[in-house]
């Protein structure tokens, strides 16, 4: 009997040790948590960081009770496991809290910028329309005529130009014209408006004024977006827009039906290339390769690998650009035979794009779009656009980023409903 009691007293309480380890585990893993995307922190790391210490607290209590009854060693670990949870939860909250609070404040601050809802601007199109007379050159001097604008005059101008008005302040009016976002700013309020909405003022990188704002991108990134800046001939109104269609810009100032393109010279007319026939896009080598090697029964990883492989030997590192668009939205494809975009309905989309210059010297886009049925989980997922210039550190190239992205983490677990592969020229491009 005495020997049995001695052996019991020499035994160590595993429950006390396990409770202690569970209590401090989130603290030990905290540096790793901060390396992961925000959605991982919210969805997995944060709940685990609070629940595990509580579990450790319970296990430690059980360990202390059993150790007392059976005379086991290790009660110090059990006591620490009871005391430490509140400390662990407090430390985790103090460390992770500023990330979420700071991120929320950043998002709020960026969203308050009046340029934020304007979106982004693509490559110019319909460039045969001359809009240079409405651009602001680098040497332009504001207030040279000491202009003043009344509130009624400002509102009347906006109502005459915009088809829909979405927001009005004493300095600016934002609205929509021909599906593009326009922001009209009073010239006599220029400095005050810039102080409220832009830290750097206008830029003149191409000889004419443009302006940038920051938007919140994926994970922790802040992405700069550039918008065009124009000036009404009266000098009273500054126009900021995401419109990249020079025909629309000309019609904004001159009126629909009044804007005319610049007359092309004989040489320009001679060099104009006839539109490619629909068969050109279906029979293009890269498109054929992708369609032959990708199907909806493959995994998302295999689809990405095939797309990556198709670009390895034809990619121009200096000219090619890659984009990823994902989220739940109305997806459209392009029917070259009907020469129109076709809306296929609402899907969760993982859409990869390659923008490149082909052998004929013209610019094209190849799409590899993986589509998923809308469900209760993804129905409200935001439409996000990511370009290869936004690739975070730690990714060797765009396709490496695709495999590591949180969009892939979700999409790779879902059943693929379909894959759409097609190619268009830049002139046919439209945002989803």
C-alpha positions in Angstrom: 0.0 0.0 0.0 2.8 2.4 0.9 4.6 1.8 -2.4 1.4 2.6 -4.4 1.0 5.9 -2.5 4.6 6.9 -3.2 4.3 6.3 -6.9 1.1 8.3 -7.0 2.8 11.3 -5.3 5.7 11.2 -7.7 3.4 11.3 -10.7 3.0 14.6 -12.6 -0.4 16.2 -13.5 -0.6 16.2 -17.3 -3.9 18.1 -17.1 -2.1 21.0 -15.3 0.6 21.1 -17.9 -1.9 21.0 -20.8 -4.0 23.7 -19.3 -1.0 25.9 -18.9 0.2 25.3 -22.5 -3.3 26.1 -23.9 -3.3 29.3 -21.9 -0.1 30.7 -23.4 -0.4 29.1 -26.8 -2.1 32.1 -28.5 0.6 34.4 -27.2 3.3 32.2 -28.6 1.5 32.1 -32.0 0.7 35.9 -32.1 3.6 36.9 -34.3 2.5 34.3 -36.9 -1.1 35.6 -36.8 0.1 39.1 -37.8 1.6 37.7 -41.0 -1.7 36.5 -42.3 -4.4 38.4 -44.2 -7.2 40.3 -42.4 -9.9 37.8 -43.2 -7.8 35.0 -41.6 -7.5 37.1 -38.4 -11.2 37.8 -38.2 -12.4 34.4 -39.3 -10.0 32.0 -37.5 -7.2 33.6 -35.5 -9.2 36.0 -33.4 -11.8 33.4 -32.2 -9.1 30.8 -31.5 -7.0 33.4 -29.6 -9.9 34.0 -27.1 -11.3 30.5 -26.9 -8.1 28.6 -26.4 -7.1 30.4 -23.1 -10.7 29.8 -21.8 -10.3 26.1 -22.6 -6.9 26.2 -20.8 -8.5 27.8 -17.8 -11.1 24.9 -17.6 -8.5 22.2 -18.1 -6.2 23.8 -15.4 -9.1 23.8 -12.8 -9.7 20.1 -13.6 -6.0 19.4 -13.3 -5.7 21.2 -9.9 -8.7 19.2 -8.5 -7.4 15.8 -9.7 -3.8 16.7 -8.6 -5.1 17.6 -5.1 -7.1 14.4 -4.8 -4.4 12.1 -6.1 -1.4 14.0 -4.7 0.2 14.7 -8.1 2.9 17.2 -8.8 2.6 20.1 -11.2 0.1 22.3 -9.3 2.1 25.4 -10.2 1.3 24.9 -13.9 -2.3 24.5 -12.9 -2.4 27.7 -10.8 -0.7 29.6 -13.7 -3.3 28.2 -16.1 -6.0 29.6 -13.9 -4.4 33.0 -13.5 -3.0 33.6 -17.0 -6.2 33.4 -19.2 -7.3 36.9 -18.3 -3.8 38.2 -18.9 -3.5 36.4 -22.2 -6.9 37.7 -23.5 -6.0 41.2 -22.4 -2.6 41.1 -24.1 -4.1 39.7 -27.3 -6.8 42.3 -27.4 -4.2 45.1 -26.8 -2.0 43.8 -29.7 -4.6 42.8 -32.3 -7.1 45.5 -31.4 -5.1 48.4 -32.9 -4.9 46.5 -36.2 -8.6 46.3 -36.5 -9.3 49.7 -35.1 -6.6 51.3 -37.3 -7.8 49.5 -40.3 -11.4 50.5 -39.7 -10.3 54.1 -39.2 -8.3 54.0 -42.4 -11.2 52.6 -44.4 -13.5 55.3 -42.9 -11.0 58.1 -43.7 -10.5 56.8 -47.3 -14.3 56.4 -47.9 -14.8 60.1 -46.8 -12.7 61.2 -49.7 -15.1 62.5 -52.4 -13.0 60.8 -55.1 -13.3 57.4 -53.5 -16.7 56.4 -55.1 -15.4 57.4 -58.6 -13.6 54.1 -59.1 -10.6 53.8 -61.4 -9.9 54.8 -65.0 -8.8 52.4 -67.7 -6.8 52.9 -70.9 -8.1 55.8 -73.1 -10.4 54.9 -76.0 -12.0 56.8 -78.8 -8.8 58.9 -78.8 -9.7 60.4 -82.2 -11.9 62.9 -80.2 -9.8 65.9 -79.2 -10.2 66.7 -75.5 -6.9 68.5 -75.0 -8.7 71.9 -75.0 -10.5 70.8 -71.8 -7.4 69.5 -70.1 -5.5 71.7 -67.6 -1.8 72.2 -68.6 1.0 72.4 -66.2 1.5 76.1 -66.6 -2.2 77.0 -66.0 -2.7 79.6 -63.3 -5.9 79.3 -61.3 -7.7 82.5 -60.1 -6.0 84.6 -62.8 -9.4 86.1 -63.6 -10.5 86.3 -59.9 -13.6 84.3 -60.7 -16.5 83.7 -58.2 -19.3 81.2 -58.6 -22.7 81.5 -57.0 -24.4 78.5 -55.4 -27.3 78.7 -57.9 -24.9 79.0 -60.8 -23.0 75.9 -59.6 -26.1 73.8 -59.1 -27.5 74.9 -62.5 -24.3 73.9 -64.3 -24.3 70.4 -62.6 -27.9 69.8 -63.5 -27.2 70.7 -67.1 -24.3 68.3 -67.3 -25.0 65.3 -65.1 -27.7 62.8 -65.8 -27.9 61.7 -62.2 -26.7 63.7 -59.1 -25.6 61.6 -56.2 -24.0 64.0 -53.7 -23.9 67.8 -53.2 -21.7 70.0 -51.0 -20.9 73.7 -51.1 -17.7 72.9 -52.9 -18.5 70.0 -55.2 -21.3 68.0 -56.8 -20.9 64.3 -57.8 -23.0 62.4 -60.3 -23.1 60.2 -63.3 -22.9 61.0 -67.0 -23.2 58.2 -69.6 -22.4 55.5 -67.0 -19.2 57.3 -65.9 -18.6 59.1 -62.6 -18.0 62.8 -62.6 -17.1 65.2 -59.8 -17.6 68.9 -60.4 -15.6 71.2 -58.2 -16.0 75.0 -58.0 -12.9 76.8 -59.2 -13.2 79.4 -56.5 -13.2 76.6 -53.9 -10.3 74.7 -55.4 -7.8 75.1 -52.5 -10.3 74.3 -49.8 -11.5 71.3 -51.7 -8.0 70.0 -52.3 -7.2 70.4 -48.6 -10.2 68.3 -47.7 -9.6 65.6 -50.3 -6.0 65.5 -51.6 -2.7 65.6 -49.8 -0.7 66.2 -53.0 -2.9 68.4 -55.2 -2.9 68.0 -59.0 -0.1 66.1 -60.8 1.1 66.8 -64.4 2.9 63.6 -65.3 1.6 63.6 -68.9 1.6 67.4 -69.3 -2.0 67.7 -68.2 -3.5 67.7 -64.8 -4.5 64.4 -63.1 -5.3 63.7 -59.5 -4.8 60.6 -57.3 -6.6 59.2 -54.3 -6.1 56.1 -52.1 -8.5 53.3 -51.8 -8.3 50.3 -49.5 -7.3 47.2 -51.4 -6.9 43.6 -50.4 -5.5 42.6 -47.0 -3.6 45.6 -45.5 -2.8 47.4 -48.7 -3.7 50.9 -49.8 -3.9 51.3 -53.6 -3.5 54.6 -55.4 -6.0 55.4 -58.2 -5.5 58.2 -60.8 -8.4 60.2 -62.3 -8.4 62.7 -65.1 -9.0 66.4 -64.5 -10.7 68.8 -66.9 -11.7 72.5 -66.8 -14.9 74.0 -68.2 -14.2 76.7 -70.8 -15.7 79.2 -68.4 -12.9 78.4 -66.0 -15.5 78.3 -63.2 -15.7 74.5 -62.9 -13.1 71.7 -62.5 -14.3 68.3 -63.6 -12.7 65.1 -62.1 -13.7 61.8 -63.6 -12.9 58.1 -64.1 -14.1 58.4 -67.7 -11.5 57.0 -70.2 -13.7 57.5 -73.3 -12.7 60.7 -75.1 -16.0 60.7 -77.0 -18.0 60.9 -73.8 -15.7 63.6 -72.5 -16.2 65.7 -75.6 -20.0 65.1 -75.4 -20.0 66.2 -71.7 -18.7 69.6 -72.7 -20.1 70.0 -76.2 -23.4 68.0 -76.1 -24.4 64.6 -77.5 -24.4 64.8 -81.3 -22.2 67.9 -81.3 -18.9 66.3 -80.5 -17.0 65.3 -83.6 -13.7 63.4 -83.9 -10.6 65.0 -85.2 -10.4 64.5 -89.0 -7.9 61.7 -89.8 -5.2 62.3 -92.3 -4.9 60.2 -95.4 -1.9 58.4 -93.9 -3.9 57.6 -90.7 -6.8 56.3 -92.8 -4.5 54.1 -94.8 -3.0 52.6 -91.7 -6.2 51.8 -89.9 -6.6 48.1 -89.5 -9.8 46.3 -90.4 -11.5 44.7 -87.4 -10.5 41.1 -86.8 -13.1 38.5 -87.7 -14.7 36.5 -84.9 -12.7 33.4 -85.9 -9.5 35.3 -85.1 -10.3 35.2 -81.4 -11.5 31.6 -81.3 -8.5 30.3 -83.2 -5.8 32.4 -81.5 -3.1 30.0 -80.3 -3.2 30.8 -76.6 -7.0 30.6 -76.5 -7.0 27.2 -78.2 -4.4 25.9 -75.8 -6.3 27.1 -72.8 -9.6 25.7 -74.0 -8.0 22.3 -74.8 -6.3 22.0 -71.4 -8.9 23.5 -69.0 -12.3 22.2 -68.1 -14.7 22.6 -65.2 -13.9 19.1 -63.8 -10.4 20.3 -62.9 -9.3 21.8 -59.6 -8.8 25.6 -59.4 -5.1 24.9 -58.8 -4.8 22.9 -62.0 -6.5 25.7 -63.9 -4.1 28.3 -62.6 -1.2 26.1 -63.4 -2.4 25.7 -67.0 -2.9 29.5 -67.4 0.6 30.1 -65.9 2.1 27.5 -68.3 0.5 29.2 -71.3 2.1 32.5 -70.5 5.7 31.3 -69.8 7.0 31.3 -73.3 5.1 34.3 -74.7 5.1 36.7 -71.8 6.7 40.1 -72.3 7.9 41.1 -68.8 7.8 44.8 -69.7 4.5 45.0 -71.4 2.2 42.2 -70.2 -0.2 42.9 -67.3 -2.2 40.5 -65.2 -5.4 41.1 -63.2 -7.5 39.1 -60.8 -11.2 40.0 -60.2 -13.2 38.1 -57.7 -16.3 38.3 -55.7 -20.0 37.9 -56.4 -21.4 39.9 -59.3 -23.2 39.7 -62.6 -20.7 38.0 -65.0 -20.5 38.9 -68.7 -18.7 37.3 -71.6 -18.1 38.6 -75.1 -19.8 37.2 -78.2 -17.7 38.1 -81.2 -20.2 36.8 -83.7 -22.9 39.1 -82.2 -20.3 41.8 -81.4 -21.7 42.4 -77.9 -21.2 41.6 -74.2 -23.6 38.9 -72.9 -24.7 38.9 -69.3 -24.6 35.3 -68.0 -26.1 36.1 -64.6 -24.8 36.3 -61.0 -21.9 34.1 -59.9 -19.1 34.1 -57.5 -16.2 34.7 -59.9 -12.5 34.0 -59.8 -11.5 35.8 -63.0 -7.9 35.9 -64.3 -6.9 38.3 -67.0 -3.8 38.7 -69.2 -3.4 42.0 -71.0 -0.8 41.8 -73.7 0.4 43.0 -77.1 0.2 40.4 -79.9 2.4 39.9 -82.9 0.2 42.3 -85.0 1.1 45.1 -82.6 -2.4 45.4 -81.2 -3.5 45.0 -77.5 -5.7 42.2 -76.4 -7.0 40.6 -73.2 -7.4 36.9 -72.5 -9.8 35.9 -69.8 -9.9 32.6 -67.8 -13.0 33.0 -65.6 -13.9 30.3 -63.1 -17.5 30.5 -62.0 -19.2 29.3 -58.9 -22.9 29.1 -58.0 -24.1 31.8 -55.6 -24.9 30.5 -52.1 -25.5 31.8 -48.6 -21.8 32.0 -47.9 -20.6 34.0 -50.9 -23.8 35.9 -51.9 -22.5 39.2 -50.3 -18.8 38.8 -51.2 -17.5 42.1 -52.4 -16.3 42.6 -56.0 -12.5 43.1 -55.8 -10.0 43.9 -58.5 -6.3 43.1 -58.0 -3.5 43.9 -60.5 0.0 42.5 -60.7 1.5 45.8 -59.5 -0.4 45.2 -56.2 1.3 41.8 -55.5 2.3 41.7 -51.8 5.8 40.9 -50.7 6.6 37.2 -50.5 5.1 36.3 -53.9 7.5 35.6 -56.7 5.0 36.5 -59.5 1.3 37.0 -60.2 0.5 33.3 -60.4 2.3 32.6 -57.1 0.1 35.3 -55.6 -3.0 33.6 -57.0 -2.2 30.4 -55.3 -1.6 32.1 -52.0 -4.5 34.6 -52.1 -7.5 34.4 -49.7 -9.8 34.4 -52.8 -8.1 31.1 -53.8 -8.4 29.8 -50.2 -12.2 30.1 -50.5 -12.7 29.2 -54.2 -10.5 26.1 -54.1 -12.9 24.5 -51.6 -16.1 25.1 -53.7 -17.5 23.1 -56.7 -16.8 24.8 -60.0 -20.0 25.6 -62.0 -18.2 26.5 -65.2 -15.1 28.0 -66.9 -15.3 30.7 -69.5 -12.3 31.4 -71.7 -12.2 34.1 -74.3 -10.2 36.9 -75.8 -11.1 40.5 -76.8 -9.2 43.5 -78.1 -8.8 46.5 -75.8 -11.5 48.5 -77.6 -14.1 45.9 -76.6 -13.1 46.0 -72.9 -15.6 46.9 -70.3 -15.5 46.5 -66.5 -17.7 43.7 -65.2 
